[in-house]
């Protein structure tokens, strides 16, 4: 199972990097989102993928029984998903505003603050 998840994470990283290398702002944002999902998948796989009991402690016990799932990677991923969704919404709003102000979604054409190069 870990091999399948590793291959899937690699494919997501490759697809995200491909989209981020394109010159379009919306594709860049989608590539960044795919890359963050690949990182979440790697963190999930690092926390052992096994069928285990929930990490619940019985009343009066000091520690849970053996063979329980690790809740820390799951909590980290849940937090990362929420933060990633907020970043995605903010970036889409920023891209819309940039398109509205500059009339293009091509990142090479957004050179307002940079001086033009002399071609000659």
N, C-alpha and C positions, 0 to 999 in steps of 0.2 A: 504494500500500500504506500509506503514511504517513497518508493521509486516512482510510482505514478504521480504522486504529489510533487516530487522534485522535478520531473519532466514538465508537468503543467506549470509550475512556478517559473521554470526556465523559458517556456513558451510565452508566458505572460510578460516576463522581463524583456524578451526579444521584441514582442509586439509593442510594448510600451515605449521602448527605446526607438523603434522604427517610427512610431507616430510622433515622438518628441523631436526627431531629427527633421521632420517635414517643416516647411516654412509657414504653415498655417497655424494661427493662434488656437483655434478650436481643436484641431488635431493634437496640438501640444498639450492642452488641458486634458483631453481624453487619454493620451499616453501617460500623463502624470498620474491619473486616477488608476489606470491599469497597473502601473508600476507599484503604486501603494497597495493595491490588492494583492500583488505578487509578494510583497513584503509581509503582508498579513498571513498569507498562506505559508510562507517560510517559518514565521513565528509559531503558527499553529502546528506545523510538522515538527518543530523542535521540541514541543511540549509532549512528545510521545503520542502516537496515534494508536490507541488500543481501546478495546471495549472494556471499560472498567466501571466500577460503581461510582456514584456521585460522592464528592468529598464532604460527606456529612458525618458529624461526630455524634455518637449515641449519648443520651443523657447520662451524665456522671463519668464519662470516659475522658481521658486526657488528650487522646489523639484519635483520629479516625482509624478504621480497620485497614489492614494492608490491601493493596490492589485498588486504590482509589485514583481517580483522575486528578491531574494537576490543574487547579483552577486559575493559577496565575497567568499562563498564556491566553486562556480564554478571556480573562478580564482585560488583559492588554489589547487583545484584538478587538473586543467590543468597544473599548475606548477609542482605538485607532479608526474603527469604522465610522464612529460618530464624528470625530475630528476630520476625517477625510471627506465625509459628506458635506460638512460645513465649509471646508476649503474648496471643494468642487463648486458649490453654489456661489461662493464669493468670487471664484475665478471666472465662472461663467458670466456673472454680473459685470465684472471688470472687463471681460472680453467684449461684451455687448456695448459697454460704454466706450471702449476704445474704437470699436467698429463705428459707432454713432459719431464720434468726434473726428475720426480720421478717414472714414469711408472705405476702409480695407481691413481684411483679416490677415493679410500677408505681413509677417514680421519684418521682412526686409524693407517694406515700404513705410514702416513706422519709424522714420528717422527725423522727427521734429527737433529733438534736442542735440542731434549729432550734426557736425558740419559736413557739407557735401565735399566729396573728393574731387579734385581737379583731374579731369581725364584728358590728358593731352600730351 
